[in-house]
Amino acid sequence: MIALLLALGSSLAYGCADFLGGLGARRAHVLRTVMVAAPASLAVELLLWPLLGASFSPAALGWGAASGVASAAAFALLYRTLAIGPMNVLSPVTALVSAALPVGVGLLQGEHLAATGLLGLPLALVAVVLVSAGHGAGSTRPSRTALLLAFGAGAAIALQLVFLHEAPSDSGVAPLIVGRAVSSAVTLAAAGLMHRRLGPERPAYALSATAGVLDFVANLLFLLAARSGDLTVVAVITALYPAGTVLLARGVLAERIHRAQLAGLGTAAVAVSLLALT
């Protein structure tokens, strides 16, 4: 139950972070947005280090660094995806892809589910698909480029989650600190190489920084959830984050929510209830 609540909190934080990051990437080049978001996330992690504790073992360093590389790719691909839009279609696509790989890894590692979990897990995946149903009449269809970016972002997110899960359980927030340091370095290096192509616009500092802080909160809650529960369940619950993005996109950007998406939100509630009984 604790793992489920942590995963739900992670899902909510990811959804809010993605929405704000997508808005920031609409105002400036995606790299400018990530240049603010990643260091902001790292700064919060360093501030909380004495409180949360960290053990920098070789395994924690290795898995943390790997998660950082995946995180840098996820940041850039996802924010660029959401900047192209429409958010209410592309965000759920990334979520569905990001759920598949961690679930497969968990099953291969021998995780087993109770009867309610065997019903709730596929229902949760169905919920992600339903929430992504934004192709009805009057909705904006995503371009092929946007869809490819969404699939790439989902794969990068999945790898980040798997790498964080593989880090030693007694390493505290060390994997998060190392990962964010690596992702910040990769992002700043890429920005330096592409400086002349970024354009003169200034990033949306407040939006980008808030997105980075929320991303850290989401990563922390996921890490705690994965350490106290099964990766198969935690990953799927976390992948429901598009619900938050879709609702924010509806309220702020007036993007339409279709009946299938509403059905997906209801299905998600049923799935979470079933998984809570496992």
C-alpha positions in Angstrom: 0.0 0.0 0.0 2.9 2.4 0.8 4.5 1.6 -2.5 1.2 2.3 -4.3 0.8 5.7 -2.6 4.4 6.7 -3.4 3.9 5.7 -7.0 0.7 7.7 -7.2 2.6 10.7 -5.8 5.3 10.2 -8.3 2.8 10.0 -11.1 1.2 13.3 -10.1 4.6 15.0 -9.8 5.7 13.7 -13.2 2.4 14.9 -14.8 2.8 18.4 -13.4 6.5 18.6 -14.3 5.8 17.5 -17.9 3.1 20.1 -18.3 5.3 22.9 -17.1 8.3 21.7 -19.0 6.2 21.5 -22.2 5.0 25.1 -21.7 8.6 26.2 -21.1 9.8 24.6 -24.3 7.1 26.5 -26.2 8.7 29.8 -25.2 12.3 28.9 -25.9 14.4 26.1 -27.4 14.1 22.8 -25.5 17.8 22.8 -24.6 17.3 26.2 -22.9 14.5 24.8 -20.9 16.5 21.7 -19.8 19.5 23.9 -19.0 17.4 25.5 -16.3 15.3 22.4 -15.2 18.2 19.9 -14.7 20.4 22.2 -12.6 17.4 23.3 -10.5 16.6 19.6 -9.8 20.3 19.0 -8.8 20.3 22.0 -6.5 17.3 20.7 -4.6 18.9 17.2 -4.3 22.1 18.6 -2.9 20.2 20.7 -0.4 18.3 17.6 0.8 21.4 15.3 0.8 22.1 15.7 4.5 18.5 15.0 5.4 17.9 12.0 3.1 21.4 10.5 3.2 23.5 9.0 0.4 26.0 6.2 -0.1 28.2 6.6 -3.2 29.1 2.9 -3.8 30.5 1.9 -7.2 27.1 0.4 -8.0 25.2 3.5 -7.0 27.6 5.6 -9.1 27.3 3.4 -12.1 23.5 3.0 -12.1 23.1 6.7 -11.2 25.2 7.8 -14.1 23.3 5.5 -16.5 20.0 7.0 -15.3 21.4 10.5 -15.8 22.2 9.8 -19.5 18.7 8.4 -20.0 17.3 11.4 -18.0 19.0 13.9 -20.3 17.5 12.2 -23.3 14.1 12.0 -21.7 14.1 15.7 -20.7 15.0 16.9 -24.2 12.8 14.4 -26.1 9.8 14.8 -23.8 9.8 18.6 -23.6 10.3 18.8 -27.4 7.4 16.4 -27.9 5.0 18.4 -25.6 6.1 21.6 -27.2 5.0 20.3 -30.6 1.7 19.0 -29.1 -1.0 18.2 -28.7 -0.2 17.4 -25.1 -3.3 15.3 -24.5 -2.2 12.8 -27.1 1.5 12.7 -27.0 2.0 12.6 -23.2 0.0 9.3 -22.9 2.0 7.8 -25.8 5.2 8.3 -23.9 3.6 6.9 -20.8 2.5 3.7 -22.5 6.0 3.1 -23.9 7.6 4.0 -20.5 5.5 1.4 -18.7 6.2 -1.5 -21.0 10.0 -1.9 -20.5 10.0 -1.7 -16.6 7.1 -4.2 -16.5 9.0 -6.6 -18.7 12.2 -6.2 -16.5 10.2 -6.8 -13.3 8.6 -10.0 -14.7 11.9 -11.3 -15.9 13.4 -10.7 -12.4 10.7 -13.1 -11.0 8.1 -10.7 -9.6 4.7 -12.2 -9.1 1.3 -10.6 -8.7 -1.8 -11.7 -6.7 -5.1 -12.3 -8.4 -6.2 -8.7 -8.0 -2.9 -7.6 -9.3 -3.2 -9.8 -12.4 -6.5 -8.0 -13.1 -5.4 -4.5 -12.1 -2.1 -4.4 -14.0 -3.7 -4.9 -17.5 -6.5 -2.5 -16.5 -3.9 0.1 -15.7 -2.3 -0.3 -19.1 -5.7 -0.1 -20.8 -6.3 3.1 -18.8 -3.1 4.6 -20.3 -4.3 3.7 -23.8 -7.7 5.2 -23.2 -6.3 8.4 -21.7 -4.3 8.8 -25.0 -7.4 8.6 -27.1 -7.4 12.1 -28.4 -8.0 11.5 -32.1 -11.7 12.2 -32.2 -13.4 14.7 -34.4 -12.1 18.2 -33.9 -8.9 17.1 -32.2 -5.5 17.9 -33.4 -3.6 15.0 -34.9 0.1 14.7 -34.0 2.6 14.7 -36.8 4.8 11.6 -37.5 7.8 13.5 -36.1 6.0 14.2 -32.9 5.0 10.5 -32.5 8.5 9.3 -33.1 9.8 11.8 -30.5 7.1 10.5 -28.1 8.2 6.9 -28.5 11.8 7.9 -28.0 10.9 9.9 -24.9 9.0 6.9 -23.5 12.0 4.6 -24.1 14.3 7.0 -22.4 12.0 7.4 -19.4 11.7 3.6 -19.1 15.5 3.2 -19.1 15.8 5.9 -16.4 13.3 4.1 -14.2 14.9 0.7 -14.7 18.4 2.1 -13.9 17.2 3.8 -10.7 15.5 0.6 -9.6 18.7 -1.4 -10.2 20.7 0.9 -7.8 21.5 -0.5 -4.4 18.6 -0.1 -1.9 20.9 1.3 0.8 22.4 4.0 -1.4 19.9 6.7 -0.3 19.6 9.5 -2.9 23.1 8.9 -4.3 21.7 7.6 -7.6 19.5 10.6 -8.0 22.4 13.1 -7.3 24.8 11.3 -9.6 22.1 11.0 -12.3 21.1 14.6 -12.2 24.8 15.7 -12.2 25.4 13.6 -15.3 22.2 14.8 -17.0 23.1 18.4 -16.2 26.6 18.0 -17.6 25.3 16.4 -20.8 22.7 19.1 -21.3 25.1 21.9 -20.7 27.6 20.3 -23.1 25.0 19.9 -25.8 23.9 23.5 -25.3 27.4 24.7 -25.6 27.9 22.8 -28.9 24.6 24.2 -30.2 24.9 27.7 -28.8 24.6 29.4 -32.2 21.5 27.4 -33.1 19.6 28.0 -29.9 18.4 31.5 -30.9 18.3 34.7 -28.8 15.2 33.9 -26.8 15.4 33.6 -23.0 14.1 30.5 -21.3 11.0 30.6 -19.1 13.1 30.4 -15.9 10.2 30.0 -13.4 8.4 27.3 -15.4 11.6 25.4 -16.2 13.0 25.5 -12.7 9.7 24.4 -11.2 9.5 21.5 -13.7 13.0 20.4 -12.7 12.1 20.5 -9.0 8.9 18.5 -9.6 10.9 16.0 -11.7 13.2 15.4 -8.7 10.2 14.9 -6.4 8.8 12.4 -8.9 12.1 10.5 -9.2 12.5 10.4 -5.4 9.0 9.1 -4.9 9.5 6.5 -7.6 12.8 5.4 -6.1 11.2 4.9 -2.7 8.2 3.1 -4.2 10.4 0.7 -6.2 12.4 -0.1 -3.1 9.3 -1.0 -1.1 7.2 -2.7 -3.8 7.3 -4.5 -7.2 8.7 -2.7 -10.2 5.8 -4.1 -12.3 3.2 -2.4 -10.2 5.1 0.8 -9.4 6.1 1.4 -13.1 2.5 1.1 -14.3 1.1 3.3 -11.6 3.8 5.9 -12.3 3.0 5.7 -16.0 -0.5 7.1 -15.3 1.1 10.6 -15.0 -0.6 11.7 -18.3 -3.8 12.1 -16.3 -2.4 15.1 -14.6 -0.9 16.5 -17.8 -4.2 16.0 -19.7 -6.2 17.7 -16.9 -3.8 20.6 -16.8 -3.8 21.0 -20.5 -7.6 21.1 -20.4 -7.7 23.7 -17.7 -4.9 25.9 -18.9 -4.7 25.4 -22.7 -8.4 24.4 -23.3 -7.3 21.2 -25.0 -10.3 18.9 -25.4 -10.8 15.8 -23.2 -12.7 13.1 -25.1 -15.1 10.5 -23.7 -12.5 7.8 -24.1 -10.0 9.8 -22.0 -12.6 10.3 -19.3 -13.2 6.5 -19.4 -9.5 6.1 -19.1 -9.4 8.1 -15.9 -12.2 6.0 -14.4 -10.4 2.8 -15.5 -7.3 4.1 -13.8 -9.1 4.6 -10.6 -10.4 1.0 -10.7 -7.0 -0.4 -11.6 -5.4 1.5 -8.7 -8.0 0.1 -6.3 -7.3 -3.4 -7.4 -3.6 -3.0 -7.2 -4.0 -1.6 -3.7 -5.4 -5.0 -2.7 -2.3 -7.0 -3.9 
